[in-house]
Amino acid sequence: MANTYFKRKIYDKIKGWKQSSNGRTALLLEGARRIGKSTVVEQFARNEYKTHIIIDFTEATDDIKELFSNLMDLDYIFTYLQNAYKTVLYPRESIIVFDEVQRCPKARQAIKYLVKDGRYDYIETGSLISIRKNTININIPSEEHRMEMFPMDYEEFRMALGDDQSTELMKEVFDKKISLGDGINRLKMRDLRLYMLVGGMPQAVEKYLETKNLAEVDKVKRQILQLYAEDLRKVDSTGRVSKLFMAIPSQLSKGMSRYRPTPVVGNISADKISELILTLEDSKTINIAYHADDPNIGMSFTADYNRYKMYICDTGLFVTLVFWDKDYTENIIYNQLLSDKLSANLGYIYENLVAQMLRASGHRLFYYTFPKDENHSYEIDFLISKGNKLCPIEVKSSGYITHVSLDAFKKKFSNRISTSYLLYTKDLRKDNQTILLPIYLTPFL
């Protein structure tokens, strides 16, 4: 199934950029490696322009890279590129793509002058774009319009499996707060668990469609995780950033109210830890939730950036990382997970999934803890805002309908709350002022 093209919703966003920008900005599409950035941009360039040139800086010659060190003669640069790539460029009808632009910082800096020239459109793609060594000694162009891309979300995954109807139907279920009944809910939860296991990395989805074998899918995900680990070791030769990434499942499984880096990387200064976390966040391989010290709209202003929880950007990768102690994850484990029969407490896997879904829906991640008694605390897993109110969210991996933390939070901040949600595995229902929502409806929050 080589060269499989999956429908990605970001395509329409890129199209919107083209129409609104009209050459006044370049698009910078950033995200983790292997999420499909290059593929969707290539599709876009082929479909929306008369001609295009894609410069892949992972394999471009030194001569090509050196072109962007001297911008005195743009005519020469364009002539060279047209001959090198055997493509004629047409003013306002052609696009030049800088793929993996972080490998040629001078090309990124050149965007300012290329956009000002106005002849062609430009898209940059890359990962690790904001890492210090990829931006040192260059001026970041203000002419960049940044757009963040994520792994395939749940709707895109269902479309890849040939299901084009579920999202619209589930949106109606959410809007009208319809109970589907236990039978249909079980089917929908099984569909969701398949997404949890395969994940949204296009190569993993492609392998599943090709083989229907989750053990084969696991091999693909392990290759991606190894690639991430190698990339992180390249930007941090001490290996600490890579260790922080690999330790995320173990930290979440312990049910702690924050990620504790010291047991992972040892006793180092707070400033150094902050630098490592920033590097990891810039890699886009994680989703990070910061503690909101004063939960209210505008949570970024009161967030504690030294107190956080971390999640893997893709829950399929997260599941494989959970079983990293084995050389491979057996099909029997996957089948037990798919059937919801594995004995391990899977709460932290569902929590990672909700984090991924919320980020894909455009939410930044925040959480909140406050004292219950001398030895225990209440915890709100996620906080999102709707208008001028908050929606607190609690996640459960079971059908339990207790929501003590939500109740305590509502009592403490009653005037700040719109609707509170308990995300769990059973059918939609309402319990007083709390909506009990099946986890597969998370994208509509």
C-alpha positions as CSV (number, residue, x, y, z in Angstrom):
1,M,0.0,0.0,0.0
2,A,2.8,2.4,-0.9
3,N,1.9,6.1,-1.5
4,T,-1.4,5.9,0.3
5,Y,-3.0,9.3,0.7
6,F,-5.3,9.7,3.6
7,K,-7.7,12.6,3.8
8,R,-6.4,15.1,6.3
9,K,-8.5,18.0,7.6
10,I,-5.5,20.3,7.6
11,Y,-5.6,20.4,3.8
12,D,-8.5,22.8,3.9
13,K,-6.7,25.0,6.5
14,I,-3.7,25.2,4.1
15,K,-6.1,26.1,1.3
16,G,-7.6,28.8,3.5
17,W,-4.0,30.2,4.1
18,K,-3.4,30.3,0.3
19,Q,-6.6,32.3,-0.3
20,S,-6.2,34.8,2.5
21,S,-2.5,35.3,2.3
22,N,-2.3,35.7,-1.5
23,G,1.5,35.5,-1.3
24,R,2.0,37.9,1.6
25,T,3.2,35.2,4.0
26,A,4.8,31.8,3.8
27,L,3.2,28.9,5.6
28,L,5.3,27.2,8.2
29,L,3.8,23.7,8.9
30,E,5.3,22.2,12.0
31,G,4.8,19.0,14.0
32,A,6.4,15.8,15.0
33,R,8.1,13.6,12.5
34,R,6.2,11.0,10.6
35,I,2.7,12.6,11.1
36,G,2.3,13.2,7.3
37,K,3.4,16.9,6.9
38,S,5.4,16.2,3.7
39,T,2.6,14.1,2.2
40,V,-0.2,16.6,2.6
41,V,2.0,19.5,1.4
42,E,3.0,17.5,-1.7
43,Q,-0.7,16.8,-2.4
44,F,-1.5,20.4,-1.9
45,A,1.3,21.6,-4.2
46,R,0.2,19.2,-7.0
47,N,-3.5,20.0,-6.7
48,E,-3.5,23.8,-6.2
49,Y,-0.7,25.1,-8.4
50,K,0.3,24.9,-12.0
51,T,3.8,23.8,-11.1
52,H,5.8,23.2,-7.9
53,I,9.3,22.5,-6.6
54,I,9.9,20.6,-3.4
55,I,13.3,21.0,-1.9
56,D,13.8,18.2,0.6
57,F,16.7,19.5,2.8
58,T,17.4,16.0,4.1
59,E,18.8,15.1,0.7
60,A,19.4,18.5,-1.0
61,T,23.0,19.0,-2.3
62,D,25.3,21.5,-0.7
63,D,25.0,23.7,-3.8
64,I,21.3,23.9,-3.3
65,K,21.6,24.8,0.4
66,E,24.3,27.4,-0.4
67,L,22.0,29.3,-2.7
68,F,20.2,30.8,0.3
69,S,23.4,32.2,1.8
70,N,23.5,35.0,-0.7
71,L,20.2,36.6,-1.7
72,M,21.5,39.5,-3.8
73,D,20.4,37.9,-7.1
74,L,17.0,36.2,-6.7
75,D,16.7,35.7,-10.5
76,Y,19.8,33.5,-10.4
77,I,18.4,31.5,-7.5
78,F,15.1,30.8,-9.3
79,T,16.9,30.0,-12.6
80,Y,19.2,27.6,-10.7
81,L,16.2,25.9,-9.0
82,Q,14.2,25.5,-12.2
83,N,17.1,23.9,-13.9
84,A,18.1,21.7,-11.0
85,Y,14.5,20.4,-10.5
86,K,13.6,20.5,-14.3
87,T,10.5,22.5,-13.5
88,V,9.3,25.8,-15.0
89,L,8.0,28.3,-12.3
90,Y,5.2,30.7,-13.2
91,P,4.7,33.9,-11.2
92,R,1.7,33.6,-8.8
93,E,0.9,30.1,-10.2
94,S,3.8,28.1,-8.7
95,I,4.9,27.2,-5.2
96,I,8.3,26.3,-3.7
97,V,8.2,23.9,-0.7
98,F,11.1,23.9,1.8
99,D,10.7,20.4,3.3
100,E,12.5,19.7,6.6
101,V,13.6,23.3,6.6
102,Q,15.2,23.0,10.0
103,R,18.1,21.3,8.2
104,C,18.8,24.6,6.3
105,P,18.3,27.5,8.7
106,K,19.5,30.0,6.0
107,A,16.7,28.9,3.7
108,R,14.2,29.7,6.5
109,Q,15.8,33.1,7.1
110,A,15.5,33.8,3.3
111,I,11.7,33.6,3.5
112,K,11.5,37.3,4.4
113,Y,13.1,38.3,1.0
114,L,11.4,35.6,-1.0
115,V,8.0,36.6,0.2
116,K,8.8,40.3,-0.4
117,D,9.8,39.4,-4.0
118,G,6.2,38.1,-4.4
119,R,6.6,35.9,-7.5
120,Y,5.8,32.5,-5.9
121,D,4.2,31.0,-2.8
122,Y,6.2,29.2,-0.1
123,I,5.5,26.4,2.4
124,E,8.0,25.3,5.0
125,T,7.7,22.0,6.8
126,G,9.7,20.7,9.6
127,S,10.1,19.2,13.0
128,L,12.4,20.4,15.8
129,I,11.9,23.9,14.2
130,S,12.3,25.9,17.4
131,I,15.2,23.9,18.8
132,R,18.0,26.4,19.6
133,K,20.6,24.9,17.3
134,N,18.2,25.2,14.4
135,T,17.6,28.9,15.0
136,I,20.9,30.2,16.2
137,N,22.5,33.0,14.2
138,I,19.4,33.5,12.0
139,N,16.6,36.0,12.0
140,I,13.2,34.3,12.3
141,P,11.1,35.8,9.5
142,S,7.9,37.6,10.6
143,E,6.4,36.7,7.3
144,E,5.8,33.1,8.5
145,H,2.2,32.0,9.2
146,R,2.6,29.1,11.6
147,M,0.2,26.1,11.5
148,E,0.6,23.1,13.8
149,M,-0.2,19.6,12.5
150,F,-0.9,16.6,14.7
151,P,-1.2,12.8,14.1
152,M,-4.4,11.7,12.4
153,D,-7.3,12.5,14.7
154,Y,-10.1,10.1,15.4
155,E,-12.3,11.4,12.5
156,E,-9.4,11.0,10.1
157,F,-8.7,7.5,11.4
158,R,-12.4,6.5,10.8
159,M,-12.3,8.0,7.3
160,A,-9.2,6.0,6.5
161,L,-11.1,2.9,7.5
162,G,-13.9,3.8,5.1
163,D,-16.3,5.3,7.7
164,D,-17.3,8.7,6.5
165,Q,-20.6,9.0,8.5
166,S,-19.7,8.4,12.1
167,T,-18.4,11.9,12.9
168,E,-21.5,13.7,11.7
169,L,-23.8,11.2,13.5
170,M,-21.8,11.5,16.7
171,K,-21.8,15.3,16.5
172,E,-25.6,15.1,16.5
173,V,-25.5,12.7,19.5
174,F,-23.3,15.3,21.4
175,D,-25.4,18.3,20.4
176,K,-28.7,16.8,21.4
177,K,-27.3,14.7,24.3
178,I,-28.7,11.5,23.0
179,S,-28.2,8.1,24.7
180,L,-27.3,5.4,22.3
181,G,-28.0,2.4,24.4
182,D,-25.5,-0.1,25.8
183,G,-25.2,-2.2,22.7
184,I,-24.2,0.7,20.3
185,N,-22.0,2.2,23.0
186,R,-20.0,-1.0,23.3
187,L,-19.5,-1.0,19.5
188,K,-18.4,2.6,19.6
189,M,-16.0,2.0,22.4
190,R,-14.5,-0.9,20.6
191,D,-14.0,1.4,17.5
192,L,-12.3,3.9,19.8
193,R,-10.0,1.3,21.4
194,L,-8.9,0.3,17.9
195,Y,-7.8,3.9,17.4
196,M,-6.0,3.8,20.7
197,L,-4.0,0.8,19.7
198,V,-3.2,1.7,16.1
199,G,-2.9,5.4,16.7
200,G,-2.8,8.2,14.2
201,M,0.6,7.9,12.6
202,P,-0.1,7.4,8.9
203,Q,2.5,4.6,8.5
204,A,0.8,2.7,11.4
205,V,-2.6,3.2,9.9
206,E,-1.4,2.1,6.5
207,K,0.1,-1.1,8.0
208,Y,-3.1,-1.9,9.8
209,L,-5.2,-1.5,6.6
210,E,-2.6,-3.7,4.7
211,T,-2.4,-6.5,7.3
212,K,-5.1,-6.2,9.9
213,N,-2.4,-7.4,12.2
214,L,-1.8,-5.3,15.3
215,A,1.6,-7.0,16.0
216,E,2.8,-5.8,12.6
217,V,1.4,-2.3,13.4
218,D,3.4,-2.4,16.6
219,K,6.7,-2.9,14.7
220,V,6.0,0.3,12.7
221,K,5.3,2.2,15.9
222,R,8.5,0.9,17.5
223,Q,10.5,2.2,14.5
224,I,8.9,5.7,15.0
225,L,9.6,5.7,18.7
226,Q,13.2,4.7,18.1
227,L,13.5,7.6,15.5
228,Y,12.1,10.0,18.1
229,A,14.6,8.8,20.7
230,E,17.5,9.2,18.2
231,D,16.3,12.7,17.2
232,L,16.1,13.8,20.8
233,R,19.6,12.4,21.5
234,K,20.9,14.5,18.6
235,V,19.6,17.7,20.1
236,D,20.6,16.7,23.6
237,S,23.7,14.6,23.7
238,T,23.4,13.9,27.4
239,G,20.3,11.7,26.6
240,R,18.2,13.4,29.3
241,V,15.5,14.7,26.9
242,S,15.1,11.2,25.4
243,K,14.8,9.8,29.0
244,L,12.2,12.3,29.9
245,F,10.2,11.2,26.8
246,M,10.5,7.5,27.4
247,A,9.5,7.8,31.1
248,I,6.1,9.4,30.4
249,P,4.0,6.2,30.7
250,S,5.6,5.2,34.0
251,Q,5.0,8.7,35.4
252,L,1.4,8.7,34.4
253,S,0.8,5.1,35.6
254,K,1.8,6.2,39.1
255,G,-1.1,8.6,39.3
256,M,1.0,11.5,40.4
257,S,-0.3,15.0,40.2
258,R,2.7,16.2,38.3
259,Y,5.6,14.9,36.2
260,R,8.7,14.5,38.4
261,P,11.9,14.8,36.3
262,T,14.4,14.3,39.1
263,P,14.0,10.5,39.3
264,V,14.4,10.3,35.6
265,V,17.4,12.6,34.9
266,G,18.9,13.0,38.4
267,N,19.6,16.1,40.5
268,I,20.1,19.0,38.2
269,S,19.2,22.7,38.4
270,A,15.7,23.9,37.9
271,D,16.8,26.0,35.0
272,K,18.4,23.1,33.3
273,I,15.2,21.0,33.8
274,S,13.2,23.8,32.3
275,E,15.5,23.9,29.3
276,L,15.1,20.1,28.8
277,I,11.3,20.3,29.0
278,L,11.2,23.2,26.6
279,T,13.3,21.2,24.1
280,L,10.9,18.2,24.5
281,E,7.9,20.5,24.0
282,D,9.4,22.1,20.9
283,S,9.9,18.6,19.4
284,K,6.1,18.3,19.2
285,T,6.4,14.6,20.3
286,I,4.5,15.4,23.5
287,N,1.4,17.2,24.7
288,I,2.0,19.1,27.9
289,A,-0.6,20.2,30.5
290,Y,0.4,22.9,32.9
291,H,-1.1,23.5,36.3
292,A,-3.5,26.4,36.5
293,D,-2.9,28.0,39.8
294,D,-6.0,30.2,39.5
295,P,-8.5,28.4,37.2
296,N,-10.3,31.0,35.1
297,I,-10.4,32.1,31.5
298,G,-7.0,33.2,30.3
299,M,-5.3,30.3,32.2
300,S,-2.0,30.9,30.5
301,F,-1.6,34.0,32.7
302,T,-1.7,32.0,35.9
303,A,-0.2,28.7,34.8
304,D,2.7,27.3,36.8
305,Y,5.2,26.3,34.1
306,N,7.3,24.4,36.7
307,R,4.3,22.1,37.4
308,Y,3.1,20.0,34.5
309,K,2.0,16.6,33.3
310,M,3.2,15.2,29.9
311,Y,1.5,13.0,27.4
312,I,2.7,11.3,24.2
313,C,1.5,13.1,21.1
314,D,-0.1,9.9,19.7
315,T,-1.8,7.3,21.9
316,G,-0.9,4.5,19.6
317,L,2.8,5.2,20.3
318,F,1.9,5.6,24.0
319,V,0.5,2.0,24.1
320,T,3.6,0.6,22.5
321,L,5.8,2.6,24.9
322,V,3.8,1.1,27.8
323,F,5.1,-2.4,26.7
324,W,8.6,-1.2,25.9
325,D,10.1,-3.8,28.2
326,K,9.4,-6.4,25.6
327,D,11.0,-6.6,22.1
328,Y,7.6,-6.6,20.6
329,T,4.0,-6.3,21.8
330,E,2.2,-9.6,21.2
331,N,-1.1,-9.7,19.4
332,I,-2.7,-11.3,22.5
333,I,-2.0,-8.2,24.5
334,Y,-3.5,-6.0,21.7
335,N,-6.5,-8.3,21.5
336,Q,-7.1,-8.1,25.2
337,L,-6.8,-4.3,25.1
338,L,-9.2,-4.2,22.1
339,S,-11.7,-6.3,24.0
340,D,-11.2,-4.3,27.2
341,K,-10.1,-7.4,29.0
342,L,-6.5,-6.6,30.0
343,S,-6.3,-6.5,33.8
344,A,-4.0,-3.6,34.1
345,N,-5.5,-0.2,35.1
346,L,-5.8,1.6,31.8
347,G,-6.8,5.0,33.2
348,Y,-3.6,6.7,32.2
349,I,-4.0,5.4,28.6
350,Y,-7.4,7.0,28.3
351,E,-6.0,10.2,29.9
352,N,-3.4,10.3,27.2
353,L,-6.1,9.8,24.6
354,V,-8.2,12.6,25.9
355,A,-5.1,14.9,26.0
356,Q,-4.5,14.1,22.3
357,M,-8.1,14.6,21.3
358,L,-8.3,18.0,23.1
359,R,-5.1,19.2,21.5
360,A,-6.3,18.1,18.0
361,S,-9.5,20.1,18.6
362,G,-7.5,23.2,19.3
363,H,-7.5,23.3,23.1
364,R,-4.4,24.1,25.2
365,L,-4.0,21.7,28.1
366,F,-4.3,22.8,31.8
367,Y,-5.2,20.9,34.9
368,Y,-5.9,21.7,38.5
369,T,-5.3,20.2,42.0
370,F,-6.4,21.4,45.4
371,P,-6.3,19.9,48.9
372,K,-8.9,17.4,50.0
373,D,-7.3,16.7,53.4
374,E,-3.8,16.6,54.9
375,N,-2.8,13.6,52.8
376,H,-5.0,13.7,49.7
377,S,-5.9,16.1,46.9
378,Y,-8.7,16.6,44.4
379,E,-7.6,16.7,40.8
380,I,-9.3,18.0,37.7
381,D,-7.7,16.2,34.8
382,F,-8.3,18.9,32.2
383,L,-9.7,22.5,32.1
384,I,-11.0,24.0,28.9
385,S,-12.8,27.3,28.4
386,K,-16.0,28.0,26.6
387,G,-16.7,31.8,26.2
388,N,-16.1,33.3,29.6
389,K,-16.6,30.1,31.6
390,L,-14.7,27.0,32.4
391,C,-15.5,23.3,31.6
392,P,-13.7,21.0,34.1
393,I,-13.1,17.5,32.9
394,E,-12.5,14.2,34.8
395,V,-11.4,11.1,32.9
396,K,-12.2,7.5,34.0
397,S,-11.2,4.2,32.3
398,S,-14.3,2.5,33.6
399,G,-18.0,3.0,33.9
400,Y,-17.9,4.4,37.4
401,I,-20.0,7.5,37.6
402,T,-18.6,9.0,40.8
403,H,-17.1,12.5,40.3
404,V,-16.0,13.7,43.7
405,S,-13.3,16.0,42.3
406,L,-15.7,17.7,39.9
407,D,-18.3,18.2,42.7
408,A,-15.7,19.8,45.0
409,F,-14.4,22.0,42.1
410,K,-17.9,23.1,41.3
411,K,-18.5,24.0,44.9
412,K,-15.2,26.0,45.1
413,F,-15.6,27.8,41.7
414,S,-19.4,27.7,41.1
415,N,-19.5,31.1,39.4
416,R,-16.7,30.2,36.9
417,I,-18.2,27.0,35.5
418,S,-20.3,26.4,32.4
419,T,-20.6,22.6,32.2
420,S,-18.6,19.9,33.9
421,Y,-17.9,16.6,32.1
422,L,-17.0,13.1,33.3
423,L,-15.5,11.2,30.4
424,Y,-15.9,7.5,30.8
425,T,-16.7,4.2,28.9
426,K,-20.4,4.0,29.3
427,D,-23.4,5.6,27.5
428,L,-24.2,9.3,27.7
429,R,-26.2,10.4,30.7
430,K,-26.7,13.4,33.0
431,D,-26.0,13.4,36.7
432,N,-27.3,16.6,38.2
433,Q,-25.1,19.4,36.7
434,T,-22.5,16.9,35.3
435,I,-22.6,15.4,31.8
436,L,-21.3,11.8,31.7
437,L,-19.9,11.6,28.3
438,P,-18.5,8.5,26.4
439,I,-14.9,9.2,25.6
440,Y,-15.4,8.9,21.9
441,L,-17.4,12.2,22.1
442,T,-14.4,14.1,23.4
443,P,-13.6,15.8,20.0
444,F,-16.8,17.8,20.2
445,L,-16.0,19.5,23.5
